[in-house]
């Protein structure tokens, strides 16, 4: 039971034929109850879908993931469903991530790979897949997607946050008409500026900072306000779940809650480290998902769309890069993918380096990161923040702070980490001879994936401005001389 597409060539399954046949039979039974016929009534029944997404929230900061944020609603949801410990997105920025979810395509393949981006003309989104199956598909809150014709949602929102009154009316209308629905409730929290929630709940002096942080007063004060916004997001999750209870629809609704990319503190958002790409992912579906379960299956955001299509009773199209999660959600299998992939482009982002392309591949044990232009200084909005400036000030007299600042701004051409021993990716093994074979294998698989996506590396990085929506109808290119010069520099690192 898969969503097809190019992702399957990177998923090295070694199951026997007998086991595959068993899973097919089990899947057929699951479909009959999930998206097919209700045998007691003879009526077609389809599940509802509710997807709730945060904005710039490091997964480790959520309560049920061991974090310090007070998140009672998310924590309770985890006891009612399945909590994934190895979920990843394909790009550590808002806009490509949201295109990634709604299209089921990797960023470069859809064309939506820089920030403030847009999908190629003719791209199909979740609306095009679910509407013919009888669904109404709504998005409330943050959009950050283009062009409108690719994403014809029923829109609502209060600023960049969900409008729960509008969603209440939407759900009520769907229930009255017997229409299945798919809702994306898209929060803007805890995206900076951190000005929502009650920061007084958190004592700056008692907070435990991640080991890759520089301990400054500015960092701690901002951390209290950031955690308060995670709690505010948790309240939004509670509001969305309350709507399902109010309309007695929880039992027939697959709910998914995710954290999106890491926070805008250093080493999170805008990086291809796990802190940037890894996400919380909690799914609840009464009667289908066993409550209180934890899965370490490696999954990606692109798997959501084929999951919805299959749960709705249809077969995902081969063009999709994701794989349906139904076998994992229903407990038929514990494995999903062997590798997950990431990409980051600084070109065109606020205060970004003129070009600093990053690609990554991760297995259960190792992460390989390829920085196209290590001679460039890595910059983004974080490096102009008061937090980072406080790190730089401390670095003048503190060697540990100096090393962390240096590591953030200056990256080697290649990075390799043993994730199982070094989860914060601090001990680079790329130049150690005993890891040469592993590095070569990971790099080869990354290059195969890039080729399948149409990703030309540094050339793709330099073309990023052409893929920002504000330049959609312009011919925006680097000068040929500048492009050739940067490509020559990048070639020297390969």
Buried (B, 14 or more C-beta within 10 A) or exposed (E): BBBBBBBBEBBEEEEEEEEEEEBEEBBEEBBEBBBBBEEEEEEEBBBBBBBBBBBBBBBBBBBBBEBBBBBBBBBBBBEBBBBBBBBBBBBBBBBBBBBBBBBBBBBBBBBBBBBBBBBBEEBBBBBBBBEEBBBBBBBBBBBBBBEEEBBEBBBBBEEBBBBBEBBBEBBEEBBEEEEBBBBBBBBBBBBBEBEBBEBEEBEBEEBEBBEBBBBBEBBBBBBBBBBBBBBBBBBBBBBBBBBBEEBEBBEBBBBBBBBBBBBBBBBBBBBBBBBBBBBBBBBBBBEBBEEEBEBEBBBBBBBBBBBBBBBBBBBBBEBBBBBBBBBBBBBBBEBBBBBBBBBBBBBBBEEBBBBBBBBBBBBBEBBBBBBBBBEBBBBBBBBEBEBBEBBBBBBEEBEEBBEBBEBBBEBEBBBBBBBEEEBBBBEBBBEEEEBEEBBEBBBEBBBBBBEBBEBBBBBBBBBBBBBBBEBBEEEBEBEEEEBEEBBEBBEEBE
